Amino acid sequence: MTLRVIRHAHTIWHHTRNDDPETARELAPRLLGLLQDDHPRRTADVIAWSTTLSRATT
């Protein structure tokens, strides 16, 4: 995958999380699979948001 595609996937996910948090939560594991170890800042963003969302819903 190219860096551009991964950047776009993260950006689209970022917009989705604002508009539809449930869908963003469902997509987060797939996005993390794309990011893997090569994108630590984006990976941390997804994990931090997912963790915050999990705490808010429990």
Biopython code that builds the backbone (N, CA, C, O; Angstrom):
import numpy as np
from Bio.PDB.StructureBuilder import StructureBuilder

atoms = [
    (1, "MET", "N", (0.829, -1.184, 0.000)),
    (1, "MET", "CA", (0.000, 0.000, 0.000)),
    (1, "MET", "C", (0.869, 1.241, 0.000)),
    (1, "MET", "O", (1.940, 1.280, 0.605)),
    (2, "THR", "N", (0.400, 2.205, -0.663)),
    (2, "THR", "CA", (1.178, 3.435, -0.699)),
    (2, "THR", "C", (0.874, 4.292, 0.516)),
    (2, "THR", "O", (-0.171, 4.161, 1.153)),
    (3, "LEU", "N", (1.796, 5.150, 0.809)),
    (3, "LEU", "CA", (1.634, 6.060, 1.943)),
    (3, "LEU", "C", (0.405, 6.944, 1.752)),
    (3, "LEU", "O", (-0.307, 7.230, 2.714)),
    (4, "ARG", "N", (0.156, 7.370, 0.545)),
    (4, "ARG", "CA", (-0.996, 8.236, 0.264)),
    (4, "ARG", "C", (-2.310, 7.541, 0.606)),
    (4, "ARG", "O", (-3.192, 8.154, 1.207)),
    (5, "VAL", "N", (-2.451, 6.295, 0.240)),
    (5, "VAL", "CA", (-3.678, 5.547, 0.532)),
    (5, "VAL", "C", (-3.872, 5.427, 2.041)),
    (5, "VAL", "O", (-4.983, 5.595, 2.544)),
    (6, "ILE", "N", (-2.799, 5.136, 2.755)),
    (6, "ILE", "CA", (-2.885, 5.005, 4.209)),
    (6, "ILE", "C", (-3.243, 6.337, 4.853)),
    (6, "ILE", "O", (-4.057, 6.386, 5.775)),
    (7, "ARG", "N", (-2.642, 7.403, 4.372)),
    (7, "ARG", "CA", (-2.988, 8.732, 4.903)),
    (7, "ARG", "C", (-4.460, 9.054, 4.674)),
    (7, "ARG", "O", (-5.143, 9.568, 5.560)),
    (8, "HIS", "N", (-4.936, 8.744, 3.472)),
    (8, "HIS", "CA", (-6.340, 9.011, 3.156)),
    (8, "HIS", "C", (-7.273, 8.154, 4.014)),
    (8, "HIS", "O", (-8.307, 8.634, 4.480)),
    (9, "ALA", "N", (-6.914, 6.909, 4.218)),
    (9, "ALA", "CA", (-7.735, 6.032, 5.052)),
    (9, "ALA", "C", (-7.847, 6.590, 6.466)),
    (9, "ALA", "O", (-8.928, 6.582, 7.055)),
    (10, "HIS", "N", (-6.742, 7.070, 7.007)),
    (10, "HIS", "CA", (-6.767, 7.639, 8.356)),
    (10, "HIS", "C", (-7.594, 8.918, 8.382)),
    (10, "HIS", "O", (-8.369, 9.139, 9.313)),
    (11, "THR", "N", (-7.435, 9.757, 7.372)),
    (11, "THR", "CA", (-8.191, 11.009, 7.313)),
    (11, "THR", "C", (-9.690, 10.745, 7.224)),
    (11, "THR", "O", (-10.481, 11.386, 7.917)),
    (12, "ILE", "N", (-10.075, 9.811, 6.379)),
    (12, "ILE", "CA", (-11.494, 9.481, 6.237)),
    (12, "ILE", "C", (-12.030, 8.900, 7.539)),
    (12, "ILE", "O", (-13.143, 9.223, 7.953)),
    (13, "TRP", "N", (-11.245, 8.047, 8.182)),
    (13, "TRP", "CA", (-11.659, 7.499, 9.473)),
    (13, "TRP", "C", (-11.834, 8.626, 10.495)),
    (13, "TRP", "O", (-12.774, 8.610, 11.290)),
    (14, "HIS", "N", (-10.933, 9.590, 10.468)),
    (14, "HIS", "CA", (-10.990, 10.723, 11.397)),
    (14, "HIS", "C", (-12.296, 11.494, 11.220)),
    (14, "HIS", "O", (-12.930, 11.873, 12.204)),
    (15, "HIS", "N", (-12.695, 11.724, 9.989)),
    (15, "HIS", "CA", (-13.972, 12.404, 9.725)),
    (15, "HIS", "C", (-15.154, 11.528, 10.147)),
    (15, "HIS", "O", (-16.143, 12.022, 10.688)),
    (16, "THR", "N", (-15.041, 10.242, 9.897)),
    (16, "THR", "CA", (-16.109, 9.315, 10.264)),
    (16, "THR", "C", (-16.313, 9.281, 11.760)),
    (16, "THR", "O", (-17.449, 9.213, 12.231)),
    (17, "ARG", "N", (-15.225, 9.327, 12.518)),
    (17, "ARG", "CA", (-15.375, 9.248, 13.977)),
    (17, "ARG", "C", (-16.130, 10.448, 14.527)),
    (17, "ARG", "O", (-16.791, 10.337, 15.559)),
    (18, "ASN", "N", (-16.043, 11.584, 13.863)),
    (18, "ASN", "CA", (-16.791, 12.760, 14.293)),
    (18, "ASN", "C", (-18.271, 12.666, 13.935)),
    (18, "ASN", "O", (-19.131, 13.121, 14.690)),
    (19, "ASP", "N", (-18.561, 12.075, 12.783)),
    (19, "ASP", "CA", (-19.938, 11.996, 12.288)),
    (19, "ASP", "C", (-20.674, 10.735, 12.730)),
    (19, "ASP", "O", (-21.885, 10.758, 12.953)),
    (20, "ASP", "N", (-19.929, 9.632, 12.854)),
    (20, "ASP", "CA", (-20.550, 8.333, 13.147)),
    (20, "ASP", "C", (-19.588, 7.502, 13.991)),
    (20, "ASP", "O", (-18.923, 6.609, 13.467)),
    (21, "PRO", "N", (-19.508, 7.786, 15.290)),
    (21, "PRO", "CA", (-18.541, 7.091, 16.150)),
    (21, "PRO", "C", (-18.672, 5.569, 16.137)),
    (21, "PRO", "O", (-17.666, 4.867, 16.244)),
    (22, "GLU", "N", (-19.883, 5.052, 16.010)),
    (22, "GLU", "CA", (-20.066, 3.596, 16.001)),
    (22, "GLU", "C", (-19.382, 2.964, 14.790)),
    (22, "GLU", "O", (-18.715, 1.937, 14.914)),
    (23, "THR", "N", (-19.546, 3.571, 13.637)),
    (23, "THR", "CA", (-18.876, 3.060, 12.438)),
    (23, "THR", "C", (-17.363, 3.189, 12.575)),
    (23, "THR", "O", (-16.625, 2.284, 12.186)),
    (24, "ALA", "N", (-16.907, 4.293, 13.117)),
    (24, "ALA", "CA", (-15.468, 4.472, 13.323)),
    (24, "ALA", "C", (-14.912, 3.400, 14.249)),
    (24, "ALA", "O", (-13.817, 2.883, 14.030)),
    (25, "ARG", "N", (-15.678, 3.072, 15.285)),
    (25, "ARG", "CA", (-15.249, 2.022, 16.213)),
    (25, "ARG", "C", (-15.131, 0.684, 15.488)),
    (25, "ARG", "O", (-14.188, -0.074, 15.713)),
    (26, "GLU", "N", (-16.095, 0.403, 14.621)),
    (26, "GLU", "CA", (-16.067, -0.850, 13.861)),
    (26, "GLU", "C", (-14.908, -0.893, 12.867)),
    (26, "GLU", "O", (-14.349, -1.960, 12.611)),
    (27, "LEU", "N", (-14.549, 0.255, 12.310)),
    (27, "LEU", "CA", (-13.474, 0.315, 11.317)),
    (27, "LEU", "C", (-12.073, 0.368, 11.930)),
    (27, "LEU", "O", (-11.091, 0.069, 11.250)),
    (28, "ALA", "N", (-11.975, 0.741, 13.192)),
    (28, "ALA", "CA", (-10.676, 0.933, 13.829)),
    (28, "ALA", "C", (-9.747, -0.279, 13.710)),
    (28, "ALA", "O", (-8.574, -0.092, 13.387)),
    (29, "PRO", "N", (-10.209, -1.509, 13.955)),
    (29, "PRO", "CA", (-9.283, -2.643, 13.828)),
    (29, "PRO", "C", (-8.719, -2.817, 12.413)),
    (29, "PRO", "O", (-7.550, -3.165, 12.241)),
    (30, "ARG", "N", (-9.555, -2.573, 11.414)),
    (30, "ARG", "CA", (-9.067, -2.678, 10.022)),
    (30, "ARG", "C", (-8.040, -1.592, 9.732)),
    (30, "ARG", "O", (-7.028, -1.842, 9.077)),
    (31, "LEU", "N", (-8.303, -0.402, 10.218)),
    (31, "LEU", "CA", (-7.363, 0.699, 10.011)),
    (31, "LEU", "C", (-6.041, 0.398, 10.704)),
    (31, "LEU", "O", (-4.974, 0.640, 10.139)),
    (32, "LEU", "N", (-6.105, -0.121, 11.912)),
    (32, "LEU", "CA", (-4.872, -0.484, 12.621)),
    (32, "LEU", "C", (-4.089, -1.527, 11.841)),
    (32, "LEU", "O", (-2.858, -1.512, 11.846)),
    (33, "GLY", "N", (-4.797, -2.435, 11.167)),
    (33, "GLY", "CA", (-4.118, -3.426, 10.326)),
    (33, "GLY", "C", (-3.370, -2.783, 9.166)),
    (33, "GLY", "O", (-2.293, -3.242, 8.786)),
    (34, "LEU", "N", (-3.940, -1.724, 8.606)),
    (34, "LEU", "CA", (-3.260, -1.001, 7.527)),
    (34, "LEU", "C", (-2.046, -0.232, 8.056)),
    (34, "LEU", "O", (-0.992, -0.199, 7.421)),
    (35, "LEU", "N", (-2.212, 0.374, 9.210)),
    (35, "LEU", "CA", (-1.157, 1.217, 9.758)),
    (35, "LEU", "C", (0.025, 0.389, 10.254)),
    (35, "LEU", "O", (1.180, 0.750, 10.026)),
    (36, "GLN", "N", (-0.259, -0.699, 10.918)),
    (36, "GLN", "CA", (0.736, -1.581, 11.509)),
    (36, "GLN", "C", (1.789, -0.787, 12.259)),
    (36, "GLN", "O", (1.449, 0.141, 12.992)),
    (37, "ASP", "N", (3.052, -1.128, 12.094)),
    (37, "ASP", "CA", (4.124, -0.485, 12.858)),
    (37, "ASP", "C", (4.757, 0.701, 12.132)),
    (37, "ASP", "O", (5.625, 1.377, 12.686)),
    (38, "ASP", "N", (4.333, 0.953, 10.911)),
    (38, "ASP", "CA", (4.989, 1.976, 10.100)),
    (38, "ASP", "C", (4.454, 3.388, 10.311)),
    (38, "ASP", "O", (5.012, 4.346, 9.776)),
    (39, "HIS", "N", (3.400, 3.524, 11.068)),
    (39, "HIS", "CA", (2.753, 4.828, 11.241)),
    (39, "HIS", "C", (2.404, 5.041, 12.706)),
    (39, "HIS", "O", (1.227, 5.018, 13.066)),
    (40, "PRO", "N", (3.399, 5.248, 13.555)),
    (40, "PRO", "CA", (3.144, 5.310, 15.005)),
    (40, "PRO", "C", (2.215, 6.436, 15.436)),
    (40, "PRO", "O", (1.414, 6.244, 16.350)),
    (41, "ARG", "N", (2.294, 7.588, 14.815)),
    (41, "ARG", "CA", (1.435, 8.706, 15.212)),
    (41, "ARG", "C", (-0.026, 8.409, 14.892)),
    (41, "ARG", "O", (-0.904, 8.648, 15.720)),
    (42, "ARG", "N", (-0.285, 7.898, 13.713)),
    (42, "ARG", "CA", (-1.656, 7.575, 13.324)),
    (42, "ARG", "C", (-2.182, 6.396, 14.141)),
    (42, "ARG", "O", (-3.341, 6.387, 14.555)),
    (43, "THR", "N", (-1.329, 5.411, 14.368)),
    (43, "THR", "CA", (-1.724, 4.264, 15.187)),
    (43, "THR", "C", (-2.102, 4.723, 16.584)),
    (43, "THR", "O", (-3.127, 4.303, 17.121)),
    (44, "ALA", "N", (-1.280, 5.583, 17.178)),
    (44, "ALA", "CA", (-1.568, 6.103, 18.523)),
    (44, "ALA", "C", (-2.882, 6.869, 18.544)),
    (44, "ALA", "O", (-3.627, 6.785, 19.520)),
    (45, "ASP", "N", (-3.179, 7.613, 17.485)),
    (45, "ASP", "CA", (-4.433, 8.364, 17.398)),
    (45, "ASP", "C", (-5.624, 7.417, 17.452)),
    (45, "ASP", "O", (-6.570, 7.647, 18.206)),
    (46, "VAL", "N", (-5.581, 6.358, 16.658)),
    (46, "VAL", "CA", (-6.697, 5.405, 16.610)),
    (46, "VAL", "C", (-6.852, 4.702, 17.955)),
    (46, "VAL", "O", (-7.966, 4.558, 18.459)),
    (47, "ILE", "N", (-5.753, 4.271, 18.529)),
    (47, "ILE", "CA", (-5.805, 3.560, 19.812)),
    (47, "ILE", "C", (-6.307, 4.480, 20.917)),
    (47, "ILE", "O", (-7.153, 4.082, 21.717)),
    (48, "ALA", "N", (-5.796, 5.701, 20.967)),
    (48, "ALA", "CA", (-6.215, 6.631, 22.014)),
    (48, "ALA", "C", (-7.705, 6.925, 21.911)),
    (48, "ALA", "O", (-8.404, 6.922, 22.924)),
    (49, "TRP", "N", (-8.196, 7.175, 20.713)),
    (49, "TRP", "CA", (-9.620, 7.462, 20.545)),
    (49, "TRP", "C", (-10.462, 6.241, 20.908)),
    (49, "TRP", "O", (-11.478, 6.369, 21.591)),
    (50, "SER", "N", (-10.049, 5.069, 20.457)),
    (50, "SER", "CA", (-10.798, 3.843, 20.749)),
    (50, "SER", "C", (-10.836, 3.577, 22.245)),
    (50, "SER", "O", (-11.864, 3.155, 22.775)),
    (51, "THR", "N", (-9.731, 3.818, 22.924)),
    (51, "THR", "CA", (-9.669, 3.617, 24.369)),
    (51, "THR", "C", (-10.581, 4.608, 25.089)),
    (51, "THR", "O", (-11.297, 4.246, 26.022)),
    (52, "THR", "N", (-10.544, 5.850, 24.647)),
    (52, "THR", "CA", (-11.413, 6.871, 25.251)),
    (52, "THR", "C", (-12.879, 6.523, 25.027)),
    (52, "THR", "O", (-13.695, 6.666, 25.937)),
    (53, "LEU", "N", (-13.215, 6.073, 23.835)),
    (53, "LEU", "CA", (-14.596, 5.707, 23.528)),
    (53, "LEU", "C", (-15.018, 4.522, 24.386)),
    (53, "LEU", "O", (-16.137, 4.502, 24.898)),
    (54, "SER", "N", (-14.148, 3.543, 24.551)),
    (54, "SER", "CA", (-14.482, 2.366, 25.374)),
    (54, "SER", "C", (-14.766, 2.771, 26.812)),
    (54, "SER", "O", (-15.697, 2.254, 27.428)),
    (55, "ARG", "N", (-13.980, 3.682, 27.348)),
    (55, "ARG", "CA", (-14.189, 4.133, 28.728)),
    (55, "ARG", "C", (-15.503, 4.905, 28.855)),
    (55, "ARG", "O", (-16.177, 4.829, 29.882)),
    (56, "ALA", "N", (-15.863, 5.648, 27.804)),
    (56, "ALA", "CA", (-17.080, 6.469, 27.856)),
    (56, "ALA", "C", (-18.343, 5.614, 27.767)),
    (56, "ALA", "O", (-19.404, 6.020, 28.242)),
    (57, "THR", "N", (-18.233, 4.451, 27.173)),
    (57, "THR", "CA", (-19.422, 3.615, 26.976)),
    (57, "THR", "C", (-19.564, 2.545, 28.048)),
    (57, "THR", "O", (-20.515, 1.764, 28.012)),
    (58, "THR", "N", (-18.634, 2.494, 29.004)),
    (58, "THR", "CA", (-18.759, 1.479, 30.070)),
    (58, "THR", "C", (-19.305, 2.079, 31.328)),
    (58, "THR", "O", (-19.475, 1.375, 32.324)),
]
sb = StructureBuilder()
sb.init_structure("model")
sb.init_model(0)
sb.init_chain("A")
sb.init_seg("    ")
for serial, (resi, resn, name, xyz) in enumerate(atoms, 1):
    if name == "N":
        sb.init_residue(resn, " ", resi, " ")
    sb.init_atom(name, np.array(xyz, "f"), 0.0, 1.0, " ", f" {name:<3s}", serial, name[0])
structure = sb.get_structure()
